[in-house]
Amino acid sequence: MGKEKIHISIVVIGHVDSGKSTTTGHLIYKLGGIDKRVIERFEKEAAEMNKRSFKYAWVLDKLKAERERGITIDIALWKFETTKYYCTVIDAPGHRDFIKNMITGTSQADCAVLIIDSTTGGFEAGISKDGQTREHALLAFTLGVKQMICCCNKMDATTPKYSKARYDEIVKEVSSYLKKVGYNPDKIPFVPISGFEGDNMIERSTNLDWYKGPTLLDALDQINEPKRPTDKPLRLPLQDVYKIGGIGTVPVGRVETGVIKPGMVVTFGPTGLTTEVKSVEMHPRSSSGGTPCDNVGVQCRMLLLRSEA
């Protein structure tokens, strides 16, 4: 067997309707993460609701409320593999009403993928004083996500289509803002893509033959491998606690330092509750353990929610 791939977490951020879920869903589909028949079913359902362009977004947007509103409310976790990495995707909401959920998702990521709407009016709304392109980039840096990939999305809908001039304009303005935030724009790839049509996502697009940089998949493989402090004591900030039928109470979070594995004795703060780890889940399969940057669910012996106690 070859060397096991490194696990990284990626958060997809950006202004509402910039195409985050569509781009992510299409990428997962192209990399074999979802069956073609499922996409065809989503396409049919989307067409019936007069929302054809949402077929890839629905790979991630599972909640019925999200489907009807056409925006992402919760953070969705999905997985795919690149040549180098085993990636967990965190698709964060762009709508201002759900900024708390976006912060939850971003705080778990090794790298942010900033999706930018390249259309006339779309880019300007996102980069405006109150736009989420600005807000999400600032939050990502503040929350410690030091690596970023920028995707200039909807290049198939620029005027003219696949406009190099529009791409250059966006790169210049976004680079200027990212530099003010604290990023080094020289180290950030700006990839022109169409999240819906699939241009430049895993293969070079002839529609964008003026672009000589990496595809989105190439850019993901160029992410610097994050450090894994496995030698330090276990620290696992909890994102949520779920009650699962037939299993029980399952705390969920991201391992920051140390390791967690079945048979370990762990202590929950601030209550000081001590219990034994029965199993570790990494969605949705059982795992031999979790290391830094892994998103895990932990089944513990005799652990109850307060409402159950």
C-alpha positions as CSV (number, residue, x, y, z in Angstrom):
1,M,0.0,0.0,0.0
2,G,1.1,3.6,-0.7
3,K,1.6,6.3,1.8
4,E,-1.7,7.4,3.4
5,K,-2.8,10.8,2.2
6,I,-2.6,13.8,4.5
7,H,-6.0,15.0,5.9
8,I,-6.7,18.7,5.6
9,S,-9.9,20.8,6.1
10,I,-10.9,23.4,3.6
11,V,-13.6,26.1,4.2
12,V,-15.4,27.6,1.2
13,I,-16.3,31.2,1.9
14,G,-17.6,34.2,0.0
15,H,-20.5,36.6,-0.6
16,V,-24.1,35.2,-0.8
17,D,-24.9,33.8,-4.2
18,S,-21.2,33.8,-5.3
19,G,-21.5,30.1,-6.2
20,K,-19.9,28.5,-3.2
21,S,-22.1,25.5,-2.9
22,T,-22.4,25.0,-6.7
23,T,-18.6,25.1,-7.1
24,T,-18.0,22.8,-4.2
25,G,-20.7,20.3,-5.2
26,H,-19.5,20.3,-8.8
27,L,-15.9,19.6,-7.6
28,I,-17.0,16.8,-5.4
29,Y,-19.0,15.3,-8.3
30,K,-16.1,15.6,-10.7
31,L,-13.8,13.8,-8.2
32,G,-16.2,10.9,-7.9
33,G,-17.7,11.9,-4.6
34,I,-21.3,11.5,-5.7
35,D,-23.1,9.2,-8.1
36,K,-24.2,10.7,-11.5
37,R,-27.7,9.4,-10.8
38,V,-27.9,11.5,-7.7
39,I,-26.9,14.6,-9.7
40,E,-29.6,13.8,-12.3
41,R,-32.2,13.5,-9.5
42,F,-31.1,16.9,-8.1
43,E,-31.2,18.4,-11.6
44,K,-34.8,17.2,-12.0
45,E,-35.9,18.5,-8.6
46,A,-34.2,21.8,-9.2
47,A,-35.9,22.2,-12.6
48,E,-39.3,21.5,-11.0
49,M,-38.6,24.4,-8.6
50,N,-37.4,26.6,-11.4
51,K,-33.9,26.6,-9.9
52,R,-31.9,24.6,-12.5
53,S,-28.6,26.2,-11.5
54,F,-28.8,24.7,-8.0
55,K,-28.3,21.1,-9.0
56,Y,-24.7,20.9,-7.8
57,A,-25.3,23.1,-4.7
58,W,-27.8,20.5,-3.5
59,V,-25.0,18.0,-3.1
60,L,-24.3,20.0,0.0
61,D,-27.5,21.8,0.9
62,K,-29.4,18.9,2.5
63,L,-31.8,20.8,4.6
64,K,-35.3,21.3,3.1
65,A,-35.3,24.9,4.4
66,E,-32.0,25.6,2.5
67,R,-33.4,24.1,-0.7
68,E,-36.5,26.4,-0.6
69,R,-34.5,29.5,0.2
70,G,-31.7,28.6,-2.1
71,I,-28.9,29.5,0.4
72,T,-26.8,27.6,2.8
73,I,-27.8,27.9,6.4
74,D,-25.7,25.3,8.2
75,I,-22.1,24.3,7.6
76,A,-21.9,21.2,5.4
77,L,-19.1,18.7,5.7
78,W,-18.1,16.6,2.7
79,K,-15.0,14.7,1.6
80,F,-13.0,14.2,-1.6
81,E,-9.4,13.3,-2.5
82,T,-6.8,15.1,-4.5
83,T,-3.4,13.6,-5.6
84,K,-1.9,14.7,-2.3
85,Y,-4.6,15.3,0.2
86,Y,-7.7,13.7,1.7
87,C,-9.9,16.8,2.1
88,T,-12.8,17.7,4.3
89,V,-14.9,20.5,2.8
90,I,-16.7,22.9,5.0
91,D,-19.2,24.9,3.0
92,A,-20.0,28.0,5.0
93,P,-23.0,30.3,4.6
94,G,-22.6,33.6,2.8
95,H,-25.9,35.1,3.9
96,R,-25.4,37.7,6.6
97,D,-28.1,36.2,8.8
98,F,-25.9,33.1,9.2
99,I,-22.5,34.6,10.0
100,K,-22.2,32.7,13.3
101,N,-22.3,29.4,11.3
102,M,-19.7,30.8,9.0
103,I,-17.4,31.5,11.9
104,T,-17.9,28.0,13.2
105,G,-16.9,26.5,9.9
106,T,-13.9,28.8,9.3
107,S,-12.4,28.2,12.7
108,Q,-12.0,24.5,11.8
109,A,-10.1,25.1,8.5
110,D,-6.5,24.8,7.3
111,C,-7.2,26.7,4.1
112,A,-9.9,29.0,2.9
113,V,-11.2,29.0,-0.7
114,L,-12.7,32.4,-1.3
115,I,-15.4,32.3,-4.1
116,I,-15.8,35.6,-5.9
117,D,-18.7,36.4,-8.2
118,S,-17.1,37.9,-11.3
119,T,-20.3,39.1,-12.9
120,T,-21.2,42.8,-13.3
121,G,-22.8,43.9,-10.1
122,G,-22.0,40.6,-8.3
123,F,-18.4,41.4,-7.7
124,E,-19.1,44.9,-6.7
125,A,-21.7,43.8,-4.1
126,G,-19.3,41.3,-2.5
127,I,-16.4,43.7,-2.3
128,S,-18.5,46.7,-1.1
129,K,-18.1,48.0,2.4
130,D,-20.9,45.7,3.7
131,G,-20.1,42.8,1.4
132,Q,-19.3,39.3,2.6
133,T,-16.2,39.0,0.3
134,R,-14.5,41.5,2.6
135,E,-16.1,40.2,5.8
136,H,-15.3,36.6,5.2
137,A,-11.7,37.3,4.2
138,L,-11.1,39.3,7.3
139,L,-12.7,36.7,9.6
140,A,-10.7,33.9,8.0
141,F,-7.4,35.7,8.7
142,T,-8.6,36.7,12.2
143,L,-9.5,33.1,13.0
144,G,-6.0,31.9,12.0
145,V,-6.6,30.6,8.5
146,K,-3.4,31.7,6.9
147,Q,-3.6,29.9,3.5
148,M,-6.1,31.0,0.9
149,I,-7.1,30.2,-2.7
150,C,-9.3,32.8,-4.6
151,C,-11.6,31.6,-7.3
152,C,-13.0,34.2,-9.7
153,N,-16.3,32.3,-10.4
154,K,-19.0,32.7,-13.0
155,M,-16.4,33.5,-15.7
156,D,-19.0,32.1,-18.2
157,A,-21.3,35.0,-17.3
158,T,-18.8,38.0,-17.6
159,T,-19.1,40.5,-20.4
160,P,-17.7,39.3,-22.7
161,K,-17.7,35.7,-21.6
162,Y,-14.4,34.5,-20.0
163,S,-13.1,38.1,-19.9
164,K,-9.4,38.4,-19.1
165,A,-9.9,42.2,-18.4
166,R,-12.6,41.4,-15.8
167,Y,-10.3,38.8,-14.2
168,D,-7.4,41.2,-14.0
169,E,-9.6,43.9,-12.5
170,I,-10.9,41.6,-9.8
171,V,-7.4,40.2,-9.0
172,K,-6.1,43.8,-8.6
173,E,-8.9,44.9,-6.3
174,V,-9.1,41.8,-4.2
175,S,-5.3,41.6,-3.8
176,S,-5.2,45.1,-2.5
177,Y,-7.9,44.3,0.2
178,L,-6.3,41.0,1.2
179,K,-3.0,42.7,1.7
180,K,-4.7,45.2,4.1
181,V,-6.2,42.2,6.0
182,G,-2.8,40.6,6.5
183,Y,-2.5,38.1,3.7
184,N,0.4,38.1,1.1
185,P,-1.5,38.2,-2.2
186,D,1.7,37.1,-4.0
187,K,1.2,33.7,-2.4
188,I,-2.5,33.4,-3.2
189,P,-3.5,31.8,-6.5
190,F,-6.4,33.5,-8.3
191,V,-8.1,30.8,-10.3
192,P,-10.7,31.8,-13.0
193,I,-13.5,29.2,-13.0
194,S,-17.1,28.5,-13.8
195,G,-18.4,26.5,-10.8
196,F,-21.5,25.5,-12.9
197,E,-19.9,24.7,-16.2
198,G,-16.8,23.2,-14.6
199,D,-14.2,25.4,-16.4
200,N,-10.7,25.2,-14.8
201,M,-11.8,23.1,-11.9
202,I,-9.9,19.9,-12.5
203,E,-8.7,20.4,-16.1
204,R,-7.6,23.4,-18.0
205,S,-10.3,25.1,-19.9
206,T,-9.9,26.2,-23.6
207,N,-12.3,29.0,-22.8
208,L,-9.6,30.4,-20.5
209,D,-6.5,29.8,-22.6
210,W,-5.1,33.2,-21.6
211,Y,-4.7,31.9,-18.0
212,K,-1.4,30.1,-17.3
213,G,-1.8,29.4,-13.5
214,P,-3.1,26.3,-11.7
215,T,-6.6,24.8,-11.9
216,L,-8.6,24.7,-8.7
217,L,-7.5,21.1,-8.1
218,D,-3.9,22.0,-8.7
219,A,-4.1,24.9,-6.3
220,L,-5.6,22.6,-3.6
221,D,-2.6,20.2,-4.0
222,Q,-0.2,23.2,-3.6
223,I,-1.6,23.9,-0.1
224,N,1.2,23.8,2.5
225,E,0.9,20.8,4.8
226,P,-0.3,22.0,8.2
227,K,1.7,21.1,11.3
228,R,0.2,18.3,13.4
229,P,1.0,18.7,17.1
230,T,0.3,15.0,18.1
231,D,2.8,15.1,20.9
232,K,0.8,17.6,23.0
233,P,-2.1,16.9,25.4
234,L,-5.5,16.3,23.8
235,R,-7.5,19.5,23.1
236,L,-10.8,19.1,21.3
237,P,-13.1,22.2,21.3
238,L,-16.7,21.0,20.8
239,Q,-18.8,22.3,18.0
240,D,-22.0,20.5,19.0
241,V,-23.4,17.6,20.8
242,Y,-25.8,15.2,19.1
243,K,-28.2,12.6,20.4
244,I,-28.2,9.7,18.0
245,G,-30.6,6.8,18.2
246,G,-29.1,3.5,19.1
247,I,-25.7,5.1,19.8
248,G,-26.4,7.8,22.4
249,T,-24.8,11.2,23.1
250,V,-22.0,12.1,20.6
251,P,-19.9,15.2,21.2
252,V,-18.5,16.6,17.8
253,G,-15.5,18.8,17.2
254,R,-12.1,19.3,15.7
255,V,-9.0,17.9,17.3
256,E,-6.5,20.8,17.8
257,T,-3.7,19.0,19.6
258,G,-2.9,15.5,20.7
259,V,-4.8,12.3,19.6
260,I,-8.1,10.7,20.6
261,K,-8.7,7.0,20.3
262,P,-11.0,4.3,21.7
263,G,-10.1,3.3,25.3
264,M,-8.8,6.7,26.3
265,V,-10.0,8.4,29.4
266,V,-11.0,12.0,28.7
267,T,-12.2,15.0,30.8
268,F,-14.7,17.5,29.7
269,G,-14.4,21.1,30.8
270,P,-15.6,23.1,32.6
271,T,-17.6,20.5,34.5
272,G,-14.6,18.1,35.0
273,L,-16.7,15.1,33.8
274,T,-14.4,12.2,33.2
275,T,-15.3,9.3,30.9
276,E,-13.9,6.6,28.6
277,V,-13.9,6.9,24.8
278,K,-15.9,4.0,23.3
279,S,-15.5,4.9,19.6
280,V,-14.3,7.7,17.3
281,E,-16.3,8.5,14.2
282,M,-15.0,10.4,11.2
283,H,-18.1,11.0,9.1
284,P,-19.7,8.7,8.8
285,R,-17.3,5.7,9.5
286,S,-15.7,4.5,12.6
287,S,-12.1,5.3,12.9
288,S,-9.1,4.0,14.9
289,G,-8.6,7.6,16.2
290,G,-8.4,11.3,15.5
291,T,-5.4,13.5,15.1
292,P,-5.0,17.3,14.9
293,C,-7.3,18.9,12.2
294,D,-9.6,15.8,12.1
295,N,-13.3,16.5,12.6
296,V,-14.6,13.8,14.8
297,G,-17.6,12.5,16.7
298,V,-16.8,10.8,20.0
299,Q,-19.0,8.1,21.6
300,C,-18.3,7.9,25.3
301,R,-19.4,5.5,28.0
302,M,-22.3,6.7,30.2
303,L,-22.3,10.2,28.7
304,L,-25.7,11.9,28.8
305,L,-27.0,15.3,27.7
306,R,-28.2,17.5,30.5
307,S,-31.8,17.0,29.4
308,E,-31.4,13.2,29.6
309,A,-29.8,13.2,33.1
